[in-house]
């Protein structure tokens, strides 16, 4: 579970994109058992190939692909970290999930536009809101149609937190007491009074 769509209000978008690209450039591809590796290979070569096809499709339909950092190894199921900008609503990848180190970057005019973009997806597993005003961040989180929203933290999970999404990201919950209830058969017996 990782952020795939990054939505940033216009007033800070350029600075955010610059710093985000610098972070991507620091990723180091390599052996996942090496402590210096920060970018392991994907689960299979087909997963890496599928991801590259989506990147190519985005670019073929007018998006801009930014490739910060060093090239990844050619041997192994490595995927080059990329940031894709300029994705319009008519781009076929607008509503597709990218499983790998590729971020879709969207500029929002303001907060309302950011919420609109966030909700304009057939998926809804998790999201994050980053702000200096935590109480306002919680208000914004309530407006986002996902199963989980974290304020000032990337999406994550742990056994004590319910895990589940909305829309095409599933139904019901996993983990926590809420997840256990998904596996419990409940029985209703209703006795009506006579007479």
C-alpha positions in Angstrom: 0.0 0.0 0.0 1.6 3.2 -1.1 0.5 6.6 -2.4 0.1 6.6 -6.2 -1.8 9.9 -6.9 -0.2 13.0 -5.4 -2.4 16.0 -5.4 -0.9 19.4 -4.5 -2.4 22.8 -4.4 -1.0 25.1 -7.0 0.6 27.6 -4.6 3.1 25.0 -3.4 3.1 22.6 -6.4 6.4 23.7 -8.0 8.4 23.5 -4.8 6.8 20.2 -3.8 7.5 18.7 -7.2 11.2 19.8 -7.0 11.6 18.3 -3.5 9.7 15.1 -4.5 11.9 14.6 -7.5 15.0 15.0 -5.2 13.6 12.3 -3.0 13.0 10.0 -5.9 16.6 10.6 -7.1 18.0 9.3 -3.8 16.4 5.9 -4.3 19.0 3.2 -4.7 18.1 0.1 -6.6 19.7 -3.2 -5.6 19.6 -6.4 -3.6 16.7 -6.3 -1.1 18.9 -8.0 1.4 21.4 -5.2 1.2 20.8 -2.5 3.9 21.8 0.2 1.4 19.0 -0.7 -1.0 16.0 1.6 -0.9 14.4 0.3 -4.2 14.1 -3.4 -4.4 12.8 -5.2 -7.6 9.1 -5.7 -8.2 7.5 -9.1 -7.5 8.0 -10.3 -11.1 9.3 -9.3 -14.5 5.7 -9.2 -15.8 4.8 -6.7 -13.0 7.7 -4.5 -14.1 6.7 -4.8 -17.8 3.0 -4.0 -16.9 4.2 -0.9 -15.0 6.3 0.3 -18.0 3.4 -0.2 -20.3 1.3 2.1 -18.2 4.1 4.7 -18.2 4.3 4.5 -22.0 0.6 4.8 -22.3 0.5 7.9 -20.1 3.2 9.5 -22.2 1.6 8.5 -25.5 -1.5 10.4 -24.5 0.2 13.7 -23.6 1.5 13.3 -20.1 5.0 14.3 -19.1 7.3 11.6 -17.6 10.0 12.8 -15.3 12.8 10.3 -14.5 14.9 11.5 -11.6 17.9 9.6 -10.4 20.2 6.9 -11.8 19.0 4.2 -14.2 17.9 0.9 -12.4 19.7 -2.4 -13.2 18.7 -4.1 -16.4 18.8 -7.5 -14.9 16.0 -8.2 -12.4 12.4 -7.0 -12.2 13.4 -3.4 -11.4 11.2 -0.5 -12.3 12.6 3.0 -12.9 11.2 5.5 -10.5 9.1 8.0 -12.4 6.9 11.0 -11.8 4.1 11.6 -14.3 2.6 15.1 -14.6 0.0 16.6 -16.9 -2.4 13.7 -16.8 -5.7 14.9 -18.1 -9.1 13.3 -17.5 -9.1 11.8 -21.0 -5.8 10.1 -20.6 -6.5 6.3 -20.3 -4.2 6.0 -17.2 -6.1 8.7 -15.3 -8.1 6.0 -13.5 -5.6 3.1 -13.5 -3.5 1.8 -10.6 0.3 1.8 -10.9 1.9 -0.8 -8.8 5.5 0.3 -8.4 7.7 3.4 -8.0 5.6 5.6 -10.2 3.8 8.7 -8.9 1.0 10.5 -10.7 1.2 14.2 -9.9 -1.8 16.4 -10.1 -2.0 20.2 -9.6 -5.1 21.5 -7.8 -6.3 25.1 -8.0 -7.3 25.0 -4.3 -8.4 22.7 -1.5 -11.9 22.1 -3.0 -10.3 21.2 -6.3 -7.9 18.8 -4.5 -10.8 17.0 -2.9 -12.6 16.8 -6.2 -9.5 15.3 -7.9 -9.0 12.8 -5.0 -12.6 11.7 -5.2 -12.6 11.5 -9.0 -11.4 7.9 -9.0 -13.1 4.5 -9.2 -10.7 3.4 -6.4 -10.7 4.4 -2.7 -8.4 2.4 -0.5 -6.6 5.0 1.4 -5.5 8.6 1.4 -3.5 11.2 3.2 -3.9 14.9 4.0 -0.8 16.9 4.8 -1.3 20.3 6.5 -0.1 22.5 9.4 -3.7 22.8 10.7 -4.4 19.3 12.0 -8.0 20.0 12.9 -8.7 21.4 9.4 -6.9 18.4 8.0 -9.4 16.1 9.8 -12.2 18.1 8.3 -10.7 17.6 4.8 -10.2 13.9 5.5 -13.9 13.5 6.1 -14.6 14.8 2.6 -12.3 12.2 0.9 -14.1 9.1 -0.3 -11.7 6.4 0.8 -11.8 3.7 3.4 -8.9 5.2 5.3 -7.5 8.7 5.5 -4.4 9.7 7.5 -3.6 13.3 8.5 0.1 14.1 8.3 1.2 10.5 7.7 1.4 8.3 4.6 -1.2 5.5 4.4 -0.2 2.6 6.5 -1.7 -0.3 8.5 -1.1 -2.3 11.6 -3.1 -5.2 13.1 -5.1 -3.0 15.5 -6.4 -0.7 12.7 -9.3 -1.6 10.4 -8.1 -1.9 6.8 -10.5 -1.6 3.9 -11.5 0.6 1.0 -14.5 2.0 -1.0 -15.5 1.7 -4.6 -13.3 -0.7 -6.6 -11.0 -1.0 -3.7 -13.2 -3.5 -2.0 -15.8 -3.7 0.7 -15.7 -4.8 4.3 -12.8 -4.6 6.6 -9.6 -6.6 7.4 -7.6 -6.5 10.6 -8.7 -5.3 14.0 -12.0 -6.2 15.7 -13.8 -4.9 12.7 -11.9 -7.4 10.5 -12.7 -10.3 12.8 -16.4 -9.5 12.5 -16.1 -10.2 8.8 -15.5 -13.9 9.6 -18.2 -14.3 12.2 -21.6 -15.8 11.4 -24.3 -14.0 13.3 -27.7 -15.4 13.9 -30.9 -13.5 14.5 -33.8 -15.2 16.3 -36.9 -13.2 16.6 -39.8 -14.4 18.8 -43.1 -12.7 18.1 -45.7 -12.4 20.9 -48.8 -14.5 20.5 -52.4 -13.2 20.7 
